[in-house]
């Protein structure tokens, strides 16, 4: 055991002193923080370029002449304008489109009510925002005209009164009967991020084990090391040492990413984080008062302000953290990360021992990577149905459980399922380590021979 500890110590100290480890430890939190902050910040920035869309309305049902000039009934926004063009063929616009300055051309066919289709022409891909605005505006206008045809009086006033926007809040009942806010998107996001991180770390540091074995084998250093320690001690020393390096780097990333995210929120979006105290968020006053019908009908729409909506969204996310158990999720993450890594690292070590070059490792990689890739596909289904049969069985299979179980964790997995899944993973790791050690002890000293699966089976059957 003391020799194994020395190998672990050597692997750990050697790797944490490398420039690559220091650089990634510094860049990792910056990349993760940027991944979390930048998309939201960019999404909050408005596009200030005014886009003008030319409209050719052959149907004439989406054009009004109230002011004498043709005007599209599609509502304009601050940066999106519509100009109806008459007596112009589409082909003419197509030839001179670059010089017109139009962003796109909206063509409304004569049979739009029958075909339910319109066309947008442009010399570049129109943005999703523009396409969605046109689509929904035309749908609303046609629906309005169809209702008008039924001779309903005061249609605009009726539509304005019945227009409703509902916010759905999730309240989870605890075993003690307490009410706690929950956010399905937050729960799914935590599960997805946890499973993806384990997948990423297993691949990253498992491949490091394989390359480390391959380097020592090619440099013949391993021949000297094997004279002092047993092959199993060498293999476990490398696996544990590199695993501790990965765990150290992960903890560094978590701590500094959290610091950067909190700091960035205070610097970039302080107005969103200071709109409402957290105490007000976590208080459960959802059913405190019954609102009369008159208040609903006359309720102002000033609450649709973007800043207030952003503040409410962030505060809702913060309040929703009450519904999950971060300590339990963190403990489960560390457990599945460690034993998932140990399980796969033992197989990666065998691949390194059985190969002479990194090119030779490709033939053995598919059986190792296939369960991991399968776990990613099952993870997508698990987020929609975390208690389904597919999610349950793949969270028990040890080769996919580190990924799938972490997706299920924020959805409150029963304790017996956690214990069963963890026990199967540990037993499989011990069995796979025994199998890997038998192959490793032969392959680590094998040079210049093309190894296949048949040869690996022979090594497995060799006596001590």
C-alpha positions as CSV (number, residue, x, y, z in Angstrom):
1,X,0.0,0.0,0.0
2,X,2.9,2.4,0.7
3,X,4.2,1.8,-2.8
4,X,0.8,2.6,-4.3
5,X,0.7,5.8,-2.2
6,X,4.1,6.8,-3.5
7,X,2.8,6.4,-7.1
8,X,-0.3,8.3,-6.3
9,X,1.8,11.1,-4.8
10,X,4.2,11.1,-7.8
11,X,1.3,11.3,-10.3
12,X,-0.5,14.0,-8.4
13,X,2.5,16.3,-7.7
14,X,3.9,15.8,-11.2
15,X,0.6,16.8,-12.9
16,X,-0.4,19.7,-10.7
17,X,2.9,21.3,-11.3
18,X,2.5,21.2,-15.1
19,X,1.9,24.5,-16.9
20,X,-1.1,22.9,-18.6
21,X,-2.8,22.2,-15.3
22,X,-2.1,25.8,-14.0
23,X,-3.3,27.4,-17.3
24,X,-6.6,25.3,-17.4
25,X,-7.2,25.9,-13.7
26,X,-7.0,29.7,-14.4
27,X,-8.9,29.6,-17.8
28,X,-11.5,27.1,-16.8
29,X,-13.4,29.4,-14.3
30,X,-13.2,32.2,-16.9
31,X,-14.7,30.0,-19.6
32,X,-17.5,28.6,-17.4
33,X,-18.4,32.1,-16.0
34,X,-18.4,33.5,-19.5
35,X,-20.6,30.6,-20.6
36,X,-23.1,31.4,-17.9
37,X,-23.0,35.3,-18.0
38,X,-22.3,36.3,-21.6
39,X,-25.3,34.7,-23.3
40,X,-27.7,36.3,-20.9
41,X,-26.0,39.6,-21.2
42,X,-25.9,39.5,-25.0
43,X,-29.6,38.5,-25.0
44,X,-30.5,41.5,-23.0
45,X,-28.8,43.8,-25.5
46,X,-31.2,45.2,-28.1
47,X,-30.4,45.2,-31.8
48,X,-30.4,48.9,-32.7
49,X,-30.3,48.4,-36.5
50,X,-33.5,49.4,-38.1
51,X,-34.8,46.7,-40.5
52,X,-37.3,47.5,-43.2
53,X,-39.2,44.7,-44.8
54,X,-40.9,45.3,-48.1
55,X,-44.4,43.8,-48.4
56,X,-46.0,42.5,-51.5
57,X,-49.6,41.7,-50.6
58,X,-51.4,40.0,-53.4
59,X,-54.2,39.0,-51.1
60,X,-55.0,42.6,-50.0
61,X,-56.3,41.3,-46.7
62,X,-53.2,42.3,-44.8
63,X,-53.1,45.8,-46.1
64,X,-55.1,48.8,-45.0
65,X,-55.8,52.1,-46.9
66,X,-57.1,54.2,-43.9
67,X,-54.6,57.0,-44.5
68,X,-54.9,56.9,-48.2
69,X,-51.5,55.1,-48.7
70,X,-51.2,51.4,-48.4
71,X,-50.0,50.3,-44.9
72,X,-49.4,46.8,-43.7
73,X,-51.5,45.6,-40.8
74,X,-48.4,43.8,-39.4
75,X,-47.5,45.9,-36.3
76,X,-44.1,47.7,-36.4
77,X,-41.6,47.6,-33.6
78,X,-38.9,50.1,-32.7
79,X,-36.4,48.5,-35.0
80,X,-38.6,46.6,-37.5
81,X,-40.6,48.5,-40.1
82,X,-42.9,47.4,-43.0
83,X,-43.4,49.1,-46.3
84,X,-46.1,48.0,-48.7
85,X,-45.1,48.0,-52.3
86,X,-47.7,48.1,-55.1
87,X,-47.4,47.5,-58.8
88,X,-44.0,45.8,-58.4
89,X,-43.1,42.3,-59.5
90,X,-41.2,40.0,-57.2
91,X,-38.6,39.3,-59.9
92,X,-37.9,43.1,-60.3
93,X,-37.1,43.3,-56.6
94,X,-35.0,40.2,-56.8
95,X,-32.7,41.7,-59.4
96,X,-32.2,45.1,-57.6
97,X,-32.5,43.8,-54.0
98,X,-29.0,44.8,-52.9
99,X,-29.5,48.4,-53.9
100,X,-33.0,48.8,-52.3
101,X,-31.7,48.7,-48.7
102,X,-34.5,46.4,-47.6
103,X,-33.8,43.7,-45.1
104,X,-36.2,41.3,-46.7
105,X,-39.3,41.0,-48.9
106,X,-42.5,39.5,-47.5
107,X,-44.6,38.0,-50.2
108,X,-48.2,37.3,-49.3
109,X,-50.0,35.1,-52.0
110,X,-53.5,35.6,-53.1
111,X,-54.6,32.3,-51.7
112,X,-53.1,32.7,-48.3
113,X,-56.4,31.7,-46.6
114,X,-56.3,28.4,-48.4
115,X,-52.6,27.7,-48.4
116,X,-51.7,29.2,-45.0
117,X,-48.3,30.1,-46.4
118,X,-46.2,33.2,-46.9
119,X,-42.7,33.6,-48.2
120,X,-39.8,35.8,-47.0
121,X,-37.1,36.5,-49.5
122,X,-33.7,37.9,-48.6
123,X,-30.1,37.7,-49.5
124,X,-29.2,36.5,-46.0
125,X,-30.9,34.3,-43.4
126,X,-33.6,36.4,-41.6
127,X,-33.3,36.3,-37.8
128,X,-35.7,34.1,-35.8
129,X,-37.0,37.2,-34.1
130,X,-38.1,38.8,-37.4
131,X,-39.6,35.5,-38.7
132,X,-41.5,34.9,-35.5
133,X,-42.9,38.4,-35.3
134,X,-44.2,38.2,-38.9
135,X,-45.7,34.7,-38.4
136,X,-47.5,35.5,-35.2
137,X,-48.7,38.9,-36.4
138,X,-50.2,37.4,-39.6
139,X,-51.8,34.6,-37.6
140,X,-53.4,37.1,-35.2
141,X,-54.7,39.4,-38.0
142,X,-56.3,36.5,-39.9
143,X,-57.9,35.1,-36.8
144,X,-59.2,38.6,-36.0
145,X,-60.7,39.0,-39.5
146,X,-62.3,35.6,-39.3
147,X,-63.9,36.6,-36.0
148,X,-65.0,39.9,-37.5
149,X,-66.7,37.9,-40.3
150,X,-69.0,36.4,-37.6
151,X,-70.3,39.9,-36.9
152,X,-69.3,40.1,-33.3
153,X,-69.6,43.7,-32.0
154,X,-66.7,45.5,-30.2
155,X,-64.3,42.8,-31.2
156,X,-61.1,44.8,-30.3
157,X,-62.4,45.6,-26.9
158,X,-63.4,41.9,-26.3
159,X,-60.0,40.6,-27.5
160,X,-58.2,43.1,-25.2
161,X,-60.2,42.0,-22.2
162,X,-59.8,38.3,-22.8
163,X,-56.1,38.5,-23.6
164,X,-54.4,36.7,-20.7
165,X,-50.8,35.9,-19.8
166,X,-50.4,33.2,-17.1
167,X,-47.3,32.6,-15.1
168,X,-47.1,29.0,-13.8
169,X,-45.3,28.6,-10.5
170,X,-44.4,25.2,-9.1
171,X,-44.9,24.6,-5.4
172,X,-43.5,21.4,-3.9
173,X,-44.9,19.8,-0.8
174,X,-42.3,18.4,1.6
175,X,-42.8,15.5,3.8
176,X,-43.4,17.9,6.7
177,X,-46.2,19.6,4.7
178,X,-44.2,22.7,4.0
179,X,-44.6,24.6,0.7
180,X,-41.4,25.4,-1.3
181,X,-41.0,27.1,-4.6
182,X,-39.7,25.0,-7.4
183,X,-38.5,25.7,-10.9
184,X,-38.6,22.9,-13.4
185,X,-36.1,24.7,-15.7
186,X,-33.7,25.1,-12.9
187,X,-34.0,21.5,-11.8
188,X,-33.5,20.2,-15.3
189,X,-30.6,22.6,-15.8
190,X,-28.8,21.3,-12.7
191,X,-29.3,17.7,-13.7
192,X,-28.2,18.3,-17.3
193,X,-25.1,20.2,-16.2
194,X,-24.1,17.6,-13.6
195,X,-24.5,14.7,-16.1
196,X,-22.6,16.6,-18.7
197,X,-19.7,17.5,-16.4
198,X,-19.3,13.8,-15.3
199,X,-19.3,12.8,-19.0
200,X,-16.7,15.5,-19.7
201,X,-14.4,14.6,-16.8
202,X,-14.5,10.9,-17.4
203,X,-13.4,11.4,-21.0
204,X,-10.8,14.1,-20.2
205,X,-9.1,12.4,-17.2
206,X,-9.7,8.8,-18.4
207,X,-7.8,9.7,-21.6
208,X,-5.0,11.1,-19.5
209,X,-4.6,7.8,-17.7
210,X,-4.4,6.1,-21.1
211,X,-1.8,8.5,-22.4
212,X,0.2,8.3,-19.2
213,X,0.4,4.5,-19.5
214,X,1.3,4.8,-23.2
215,X,4.1,7.3,-22.6
216,X,5.7,5.3,-19.8
217,X,5.4,2.1,-21.9
218,X,7.0,3.7,-25.0
219,X,9.8,5.3,-23.0
220,X,10.5,1.9,-21.3
221,X,10.4,3.6,-17.9
222,X,7.7,1.1,-16.9
223,X,10.3,-1.7,-17.1
224,X,12.2,-0.1,-14.2
225,X,9.0,0.7,-12.2
226,X,7.6,-2.9,-12.6
227,X,10.8,-4.2,-11.0
228,X,9.8,-2.5,-7.8
229,X,6.0,-2.6,-7.7
230,X,3.3,-4.9,-8.8
231,X,1.4,-4.1,-12.0
232,X,-1.9,-3.7,-10.0
233,X,-0.2,-1.2,-7.7
234,X,1.1,0.8,-10.6
235,X,-2.2,0.9,-12.4
236,X,-4.2,1.9,-9.2
237,X,-1.6,4.5,-8.4
238,X,-1.9,6.1,-11.8
239,X,-5.7,6.0,-11.7
240,X,-6.1,7.4,-8.2
241,X,-3.4,10.0,-8.7
242,X,-4.9,11.4,-11.9
243,X,-8.4,11.1,-10.4
244,X,-7.3,13.4,-7.5
245,X,-5.8,15.8,-10.0
246,X,-9.2,15.9,-11.8
247,X,-11.1,16.4,-8.5
248,X,-8.7,19.2,-7.4
249,X,-9.2,21.0,-10.7
250,X,-12.9,20.6,-10.5
251,X,-13.1,22.1,-7.0
252,X,-10.9,25.0,-8.2
253,X,-13.3,25.6,-11.1
254,X,-16.4,25.4,-8.9
255,X,-15.1,27.9,-6.3
256,X,-13.7,30.5,-8.7
257,X,-16.5,30.1,-11.2
258,X,-19.0,30.9,-8.4
259,X,-16.9,33.9,-7.3
260,X,-16.7,35.2,-10.9
261,X,-20.4,34.7,-11.6
262,X,-21.5,36.5,-8.4
263,X,-19.0,39.3,-9.1
264,X,-20.1,39.7,-12.7
265,X,-23.8,39.9,-11.8
266,X,-23.1,42.7,-9.3
267,X,-21.0,44.6,-11.9
268,X,-22.9,44.0,-15.1
269,X,-26.5,43.6,-13.9
270,X,-26.7,45.2,-10.4
271,X,-30.1,46.6,-11.1
272,X,-31.5,43.1,-11.6
273,X,-30.1,41.7,-8.4
274,X,-31.2,44.6,-6.2
275,X,-34.8,44.9,-7.3
276,X,-36.3,42.7,-4.6
277,X,-34.9,41.3,-1.3
278,X,-34.5,37.6,-1.1
279,X,-36.7,37.4,2.0
280,X,-39.6,38.6,-0.1
281,X,-38.9,35.8,-2.6
282,X,-38.8,32.9,-0.3
283,X,-42.0,34.0,1.6
284,X,-45.0,32.0,0.4
285,X,-47.8,34.5,-0.1
286,X,-49.2,33.0,-3.2
287,X,-52.6,32.4,-1.7
288,X,-52.6,35.2,0.8
289,X,-55.4,37.2,-0.8
290,X,-58.3,36.6,-3.1
291,X,-58.2,39.1,-6.0
292,X,-61.7,40.4,-7.1
293,X,-62.7,40.1,-10.7
294,X,-62.9,43.9,-11.1
295,X,-59.2,44.1,-10.2
296,X,-58.4,41.5,-12.8
297,X,-60.3,43.3,-15.6
298,X,-58.8,46.7,-14.8
299,X,-55.3,45.5,-13.9
300,X,-52.6,47.7,-15.5
301,X,-50.0,46.2,-17.8
302,X,-47.1,48.2,-16.4
303,X,-45.6,45.1,-15.0
304,X,-44.4,44.0,-18.4
305,X,-41.3,46.2,-18.2
306,X,-38.2,44.3,-19.2
307,X,-36.2,45.3,-16.2
308,X,-39.0,44.2,-13.8
309,X,-39.4,40.9,-15.7
310,X,-35.7,40.2,-15.6
311,X,-35.6,41.0,-11.8
312,X,-38.6,38.7,-11.2
313,X,-37.0,35.9,-13.2
314,X,-33.7,36.1,-11.3
315,X,-35.4,36.3,-7.9
316,X,-37.7,33.3,-8.9
317,X,-34.6,31.3,-9.7
318,X,-33.0,32.2,-6.3
319,X,-36.2,31.3,-4.5
320,X,-36.4,28.0,-6.3
321,X,-33.1,26.8,-4.8
322,X,-35.2,26.0,-1.7
323,X,-36.8,23.0,-3.4
324,X,-33.5,21.2,-4.0
325,X,-30.9,19.8,-1.6
326,X,-27.5,21.1,-2.9
327,X,-25.5,19.2,-0.3
328,X,-27.1,15.9,-1.3
329,X,-26.5,16.7,-5.0
330,X,-22.9,17.6,-4.4
331,X,-22.2,14.4,-2.4
332,X,-23.8,12.4,-5.1
333,X,-21.8,14.2,-7.8
334,X,-18.5,13.5,-6.0
335,X,-19.4,9.9,-5.5
336,X,-20.5,9.2,-9.1
337,X,-17.6,11.3,-10.4
338,X,-15.0,9.3,-8.3
339,X,-16.4,5.8,-8.9
340,X,-17.4,6.5,-12.5
341,X,-13.9,7.8,-13.2
342,X,-12.3,4.8,-11.4
343,X,-14.5,2.4,-13.5
344,X,-13.6,3.9,-16.8
345,X,-10.0,4.8,-16.0
346,X,-9.3,1.1,-15.3
347,X,-10.5,0.4,-18.9
348,X,-8.6,3.3,-20.3
349,X,-5.4,2.0,-18.6
350,X,-5.9,-1.4,-20.3
351,X,-6.2,0.3,-23.7
352,X,-2.9,2.2,-23.0
353,X,-1.2,-1.0,-21.9
354,X,-2.4,-3.0,-24.9
355,X,-1.3,-0.4,-27.5
356,X,2.1,0.8,-28.8
357,X,0.9,4.1,-30.3
358,X,-2.1,6.4,-29.8
359,X,-3.3,5.3,-33.2
360,X,-3.6,1.7,-32.0
361,X,-5.9,2.7,-29.2
362,X,-8.7,3.6,-31.6
363,X,-9.8,-0.1,-32.1
364,X,-10.4,-0.5,-28.4
365,X,-12.1,2.9,-27.7
366,X,-15.5,2.1,-29.1
367,X,-16.6,-0.4,-26.4
368,X,-15.6,2.2,-23.8
369,X,-17.1,5.3,-25.3
370,X,-20.3,3.7,-26.5
371,X,-21.9,3.4,-23.0
372,X,-20.9,7.0,-22.3
373,X,-22.5,8.3,-25.5
374,X,-25.6,6.2,-24.8
375,X,-25.8,7.7,-21.4
376,X,-25.9,11.2,-23.0
377,X,-28.8,10.2,-25.2
378,X,-30.7,8.6,-22.3
379,X,-30.0,11.8,-20.3
380,X,-32.1,13.8,-22.7
381,X,-35.1,11.5,-22.2
382,X,-34.5,11.4,-18.5
383,X,-35.0,15.1,-18.1
384,X,-38.6,14.7,-19.5
385,X,-39.4,11.6,-17.5
386,X,-37.0,11.1,-14.5
387,X,-39.1,8.4,-12.9
388,X,-39.7,6.3,-16.1
389,X,-38.5,2.8,-16.7
390,X,-35.8,3.9,-19.1
391,X,-34.3,6.4,-16.6
392,X,-34.5,3.9,-13.8
393,X,-32.7,1.0,-15.5
394,X,-30.0,3.2,-17.0
395,X,-29.4,4.7,-13.6
396,X,-28.7,1.2,-12.3
397,X,-26.4,0.0,-15.2
398,X,-23.0,1.0,-13.8
399,X,-21.6,2.1,-17.2
400,X,-24.3,4.8,-17.6
401,X,-25.4,5.4,-14.0
402,X,-22.8,8.2,-13.3
403,X,-24.5,10.3,-16.0
404,X,-28.2,9.3,-15.8
405,X,-28.4,9.2,-12.0
406,X,-27.0,12.7,-11.7
407,X,-29.8,14.0,-14.1
408,X,-32.4,12.3,-11.8
409,X,-30.9,13.7,-8.5
410,X,-32.6,17.1,-8.5
411,X,-35.9,15.3,-9.0
412,X,-35.7,13.6,-5.6
413,X,-34.5,10.0,-6.2
414,X,-35.6,7.5,-3.5
415,X,-32.9,6.5,-1.1
416,X,-33.1,2.8,-1.9
417,X,-32.5,3.5,-5.6
418,X,-29.4,5.6,-4.7
419,X,-28.0,2.9,-2.5
420,X,-28.7,0.2,-5.1
421,X,-27.2,2.2,-7.9
422,X,-24.1,3.1,-5.8
423,X,-23.6,-0.5,-4.7
424,X,-23.8,-1.9,-8.2
425,X,-21.3,0.8,-9.4
426,X,-18.8,-0.1,-6.6
427,X,-19.1,-3.9,-7.2
428,X,-18.6,-3.4,-10.9
429,X,-15.6,-1.2,-10.3
430,X,-14.0,-3.8,-8.2
431,X,-14.7,-6.5,-10.7
432,X,-13.5,-4.4,-13.7
433,X,-10.3,-3.5,-11.7
434,X,-9.6,-7.2,-11.3
435,X,-10.1,-7.9,-15.0
436,X,-8.1,-4.9,-16.0
437,X,-5.2,-5.8,-13.7
438,X,-4.9,-9.2,-15.3
439,X,-4.7,-7.7,-18.8
440,X,-2.6,-4.8,-17.7
441,X,0.2,-6.9,-16.2
442,X,0.8,-8.6,-19.5
443,X,0.2,-5.7,-21.9
444,X,2.4,-3.2,-20.1
445,X,5.5,-5.2,-21.1
446,X,4.3,-6.2,-24.6
447,X,6.0,-4.4,-27.4
448,X,5.8,-4.5,-31.2
449,X,2.8,-6.9,-31.4
450,X,-0.5,-6.1,-33.0
451,X,-3.0,-6.8,-30.3
452,X,-6.7,-7.7,-30.9
453,X,-9.6,-8.8,-28.7
454,X,-8.6,-12.5,-29.1
455,X,-5.2,-11.7,-27.7
456,X,-6.7,-9.7,-24.8
457,X,-8.8,-12.8,-23.9
458,X,-5.6,-14.9,-23.7
459,X,-4.0,-12.4,-21.4
460,X,-7.1,-12.5,-19.2
461,X,-6.8,-16.3,-18.8
462,X,-3.1,-16.3,-17.9
463,X,-2.3,-17.7,-14.5
464,X,-0.3,-15.7,-11.9
